[in-house]
Structures are given as structure tokens and as C-alpha cells.
Amino acid sequence: MKNHTLLAVVSILAVSGSADADRRQSTLPTDVAVRHRRLLVKNRFELAPLFESTINADFRHIIGGGAKLEYHLGNIPLFGDTLSIGVVGVGSTAINTKLVDKIRPTLEPTIDNKTREPSQDEFMNRLNAMPVHGAGYLSLTPWYGKLAAFGQAYVAFDFYFQAGISYAQLKSNCPATVCSDMSPGSSHEDSNGVTVQDEMPLNPNNDPPLNNGSRVGVYLGGGIHVFLNDFLALDMTVRDYAFTDNPSGADFNADLIVSSADNRFLHHLFFGVGISVMLPTTVKRTP
Amino acid sequence: MAGTAIAQPKGKKGPATAAPGKAGKAPAPDKTPAPANPGDAGGEIEMDADDGKQAGAGSGDVNPDEIDMGEPDKQGDLNADLNIAEQNANAVKATPVKKTPLSWQDIVVVIRKPFLKVRRTELLPFVGTTMNDNMVRHYTVGGELAYYLTDVLAVGVEGLYYVHSFREPFDLVARQARRLPTINQYNWSAALNFHYVPVYGKFAVFDHSLVTWEASFTAGIGAGQSEVIPRDTKFPGFTNLLIVPNVGASMRFFLSKWLTLSLGIRDYVFYDHFEPKNRTEIMYATAADAKDHADGSLINNVMFQIGVSFWLPTTFEYTTFR
């Protein structure tokens, strides 16, 4: 009798244990990676005053300040809360690179059209600057996490990648006394019907540089937010504003004429650092 | 969080709550509870209570006075228990497996670091490229062997072999400004490095999988060789032996217990010697003469490096409880 009672109890316990196991089925495979996550960017505006500088520029460093305005979307199909849209705009000044500082003193001080080398003014006045540049973009934030620095400081961060349309205002200022050939490469027919260049020999050093004006191109970027608190973050970004340009304003394709054919699609790499202010300043949490 | 997890006391293990007279002496909620007395189950998670139970046995307590347990208590036998556990495991495998927490011991508040480096050797083959030279771009193939004295400190040796290619401005300056740039190429370098890993973190990828990573700083000293690329090829070049300190920072992503992905930036700083200006057939024509009159300059060769690390031994053991 005792054995039967024991068997019955064990059976009941086993059945209840099995049912309990069914109820306690693990949901880990389908769960989100992080629960009670602070939604540091979702449905928030991001306003970031920033500083930006070119990386490894050839002739002129472009250094300036501006701002980034971004809105982080929420619950987009396929992307969840990882998408945002934004614009960035920077006003800049130009500083000669060390390469320019090395070349300039070695050039002839005054214009000599008998030589192929440019004068100092011909070389310097053709270089362009970028007073204004910016972009409109779509941003993806696929990675977020937290880190411990020195085992004490715990901060949240996220990585983001951006793609969009870039814009730049280029400026060069070559006076007519230096860039004196107003119709470079023009020619005429002589009395025998033979085409003759107006300027012989061709001299690209006195041609207008043709490297100013507006440019529209492609924008790519990638960066990291390091959150200092719920609404302030250190924002570091590498940005690539790619558009047609001829930074030296000189003859690139060796046809001895400076023309639009000397422009080529160039990448203008910048490193930017700013402080992002997230609005509203309070954050929500996931379940 | 760890200090705030409180389990319900077991009904048969003693008083469920402290005696009224002791209630006023209970620790404040924001403090870590004091260790419980052997007979006091209040406020402590019973880590051993589930160990003796078989899987699927339920959580109800059994009063031995009401139920015949079949045989009296006997001394525990480890082998017998293990055999029973194995049989039960086989029985469970025969049915659809449900992944469930087995006990409180399987619930951890703070997970352990998934990767330990202490007393392990890292073999890191890597490639790199110049980041801050717009005349000549060097590509490197190299390797580093590092031994971790602790989980955050390591000492290692590295070696790099360089190849180079000229960038657009090298030709442009010659063609547009009629000037030939003075360029050195780098042939090799080696260094003794020290690594410090102050930053450790993890991130979620698309909110579904977690990746752990760390950031480290490196400082080292070594030697290298540069070689002058003559502006006029009719003159011979010469080589320079360089003392090359380096500093850098890198990130490491953990892929498995023996495999990691590393990427970082390293600044190799050295004082290099370049071909003298105005080199002619009657001045500095020989390599030795040119080297004696070389122009010196401090160089920062900043390189981006990426590689995959292999760790030996390929596994590790935790020395602390999780």
C-alpha cells in the first residue's frame, strides 16, 4: 500500500513537473538582446554643435564649426528604432598643408611664361577652399552597448552609419592679373585653313582654375555616440563628402589646358567631434 | 541588483520571518543583507536546496511522516547519484527538450567575461596601411606575439614588412608644380610593445545578438629601416636605421574562445633622414656623401591595422565563481 501511495505521489509530481516545464519554456532564442534598455535615441531630436577638420588633405586643411540636427525614428518596419534622418552643415576656413608650405618657397617669385613652372602666385591663387559644406542623410544605428573604462566608469555608446547627399561651396580667387587667359585652349584657323592655338606654347599656369562654385555629391559617414548622461553624448564621426573637384586648380590630365575635364570625383574625408544634446531630455525604457 | 534579489523562504526550513523582537534590527533595504544564520532562511537565496532534487520532480515539499518513503535514509553515494542523474538525463532526452532554468544557480545577474586572457599568448597576423601621408602610401604585413601577464597587461613583440605605392599628389606635384618630392620608403620595423586594456564593453547588433569587445592602449620601442627613393634615378639611394617608438590604440572583438578580431591605429614616431636638396653629379653624388648631408625630420607614420588573433592555449578556465 505504501508503495502504491509513493508511486501515485511520484506520478503526480512528475506530471506537474512536466507541465511546469512546458509553462517555463525558454524564450531566449526570440528575445531581444537587452531588456530594460534605455532608449537613448529613439523618437528624440539630436542637436550637436560640432567641430570638423579634413583628414590628410593634399593642399589645404578645411577646418570649421557647425551643427548636426537629426531625428531618430521609432518602430520602422525591418529597421525598428535604428533609423534616423538628419542634416549637417559646417562653415570652414582653409589652412595650407605642409606640402604647400614646402613647395611654395621653391617656386619662382614672379611670373615667367617662358618656364613651365608656376609662380608662387599662380600656384597659391589656384588652390580652392571650402567655406561651406554639409549633407542630408539617412542614418542607421545597428549597434548599441555599454562599456566599462578602468572598471569604474560605465557609459553607453552606439555606432552609426550614414549615407546621403553632400553639398559643398568651393571658392578660389585667382585675379585676372594672374589667371589672365580668359579662353584657354582656344584656337583659330589661319589663312591656310590650319587650326592654330591662340596661345603658343600652351600655358596652363595662367588659366582660370575652374574649381569654385557649388558641388553636389555623395555623403557617407560613420561614428559613435558616447553618452555622458541621458541627454548628452560625445559624438565622433568620420565623414566623406565626395564630389567632383580639382583642389590644385591646375592641369590634371596633362593637356596643358585647365578645363572642366580636370575635375574628378574626389573623396573629402573629415573627422568631426561634437556634443549631442538629445531632446526631450528624459529617456524611456524597453520592457 | 545582486544585493536586492530575495528568494521566498522554504516553509520547512525554519521561521519564515525574523522574530518580532528582531524586526527592528533588520538591515536597511539599500544595504547588502547580512549572512543568514544556519537556522534562519530569511532574506537569502537557498543555493543548495534544488541540488538534491531530480529534474522534473516539482517543487512541493513532502512530509516523511505522512508518506512512506520506501526505505530509510542512507549515506549519500556520489557515484550512485551521478548514475541516477545520468539516467534521468537520458530519460529527459527521450522527450522534447525544453530549455528551462534548472535552479537559482543558473540565474546570474552579472555574467562573467566571456573571454579571459591571463597567461595566454596572442598570435596576431595583421595588415595595415598609412593614414597620414598623401605622397606615398605604405602597406604592411606583420605579426605580433603577445603574452598576457594579467587580463589587462601584456608584453609582446611585433614585426612589420612594408611595401609602398605613390599617391596622386606625388605625380601632381611633379607635373603641375614641376617639383620632385623627396620621399623615403620604409622597409621593415620591429618593436617590443606593452599593452594595457582599460576598456571593456559589449554591444547588441540589431537588438538580437551581443558582441563583447575591449579597447587597449599600446606603447613600445623598436627599430626600423627606411630607404631614400632618389629623385633622380641615376643617383643611388641609401638606407637609414631608425629608432622607432610607437603608441597606439586598438579594439578587439571576441569571436570565440581562441579567435578575436583586432583593429587599431598605431603611430610610429622616428627621426628620418632624407635625400639632400640640390644633389648633382658633383655634389652628394655617392650614397655615403648624400647620407652624410641628409636632411633630417621627425616623422609620425600613423597606420591603420587590422588582423585576426589566435589565442594559445585555445581554451581557459574561470578561477572565480560566476
Chai-1 contact restraints between the chains, C-beta under 6 A:
chainA,res_idxA,chainB,res_idxB,connection_type,confidence,min_distance_angstrom,max_distance_angstrom,comment,restraint_id
A,K2,B,D68,contact,1.0,0.0,6.0,A-B,restraint_1
A,L6,B,G70,contact,1.0,0.0,6.0,A-B,restraint_2
A,L13,B,A57,contact,1.0,0.0,6.0,A-B,restraint_3
A,L13,B,G58,contact,1.0,0.0,6.0,A-B,restraint_4
A,A14,B,G56,contact,1.0,0.0,6.0,A-B,restraint_5
A,S16,B,G58,contact,1.0,0.0,6.0,A-B,restraint_6
A,G17,B,G56,contact,1.0,0.0,6.0,A-B,restraint_7
A,G17,B,A57,contact,1.0,0.0,6.0,A-B,restraint_8
A,G17,B,G58,contact,1.0,0.0,6.0,A-B,restraint_9
A,A21,B,K98,contact,1.0,0.0,6.0,A-B,restraint_10
A,A21,B,T100,contact,1.0,0.0,6.0,A-B,restraint_11
A,R24,B,T100,contact,1.0,0.0,6.0,A-B,restraint_12
A,Q25,B,K98,contact,1.0,0.0,6.0,A-B,restraint_13
A,S26,B,K99,contact,1.0,0.0,6.0,A-B,restraint_14
A,V32,B,D207,contact,1.0,0.0,6.0,A-B,restraint_15
A,A33,B,A204,contact,1.0,0.0,6.0,A-B,restraint_16
A,A33,B,D207,contact,1.0,0.0,6.0,A-B,restraint_17
A,A33,B,H208,contact,1.0,0.0,6.0,A-B,restraint_18
A,A33,B,L210,contact,1.0,0.0,6.0,A-B,restraint_19
A,V34,B,A204,contact,1.0,0.0,6.0,A-B,restraint_20
A,N56,B,N132,contact,1.0,0.0,6.0,A-B,restraint_21
A,N56,B,N134,contact,1.0,0.0,6.0,A-B,restraint_22
A,D58,B,N134,contact,1.0,0.0,6.0,A-B,restraint_23
A,D58,B,P169,contact,1.0,0.0,6.0,A-B,restraint_24
A,I103,B,A177,contact,1.0,0.0,6.0,A-B,restraint_25
A,I103,B,R179,contact,1.0,0.0,6.0,A-B,restraint_26
A,R116,B,R178,contact,1.0,0.0,6.0,A-B,restraint_27
A,E117,B,R178,contact,1.0,0.0,6.0,A-B,restraint_28
A,P142,B,F206,contact,1.0,0.0,6.0,A-B,restraint_29
A,W143,B,F203,contact,1.0,0.0,6.0,A-B,restraint_30
A,W143,B,V205,contact,1.0,0.0,6.0,A-B,restraint_31
A,Y144,B,F203,contact,1.0,0.0,6.0,A-B,restraint_32
A,Y144,B,A204,contact,1.0,0.0,6.0,A-B,restraint_33
A,G145,B,G201,contact,1.0,0.0,6.0,A-B,restraint_34
A,G145,B,K202,contact,1.0,0.0,6.0,A-B,restraint_35
A,G145,B,F203,contact,1.0,0.0,6.0,A-B,restraint_36
A,K146,B,G201,contact,1.0,0.0,6.0,A-B,restraint_37
A,L147,B,V199,contact,1.0,0.0,6.0,A-B,restraint_38
A,L147,B,G201,contact,1.0,0.0,6.0,A-B,restraint_39
A,A148,B,Y200,contact,1.0,0.0,6.0,A-B,restraint_40
A,A149,B,P198,contact,1.0,0.0,6.0,A-B,restraint_41
A,A149,B,V199,contact,1.0,0.0,6.0,A-B,restraint_42
A,F150,B,P198,contact,1.0,0.0,6.0,A-B,restraint_43
A,S248,B,Q176,contact,1.0,0.0,6.0,A-B,restraint_44
A,A250,B,Q176,contact,1.0,0.0,6.0,A-B,restraint_45
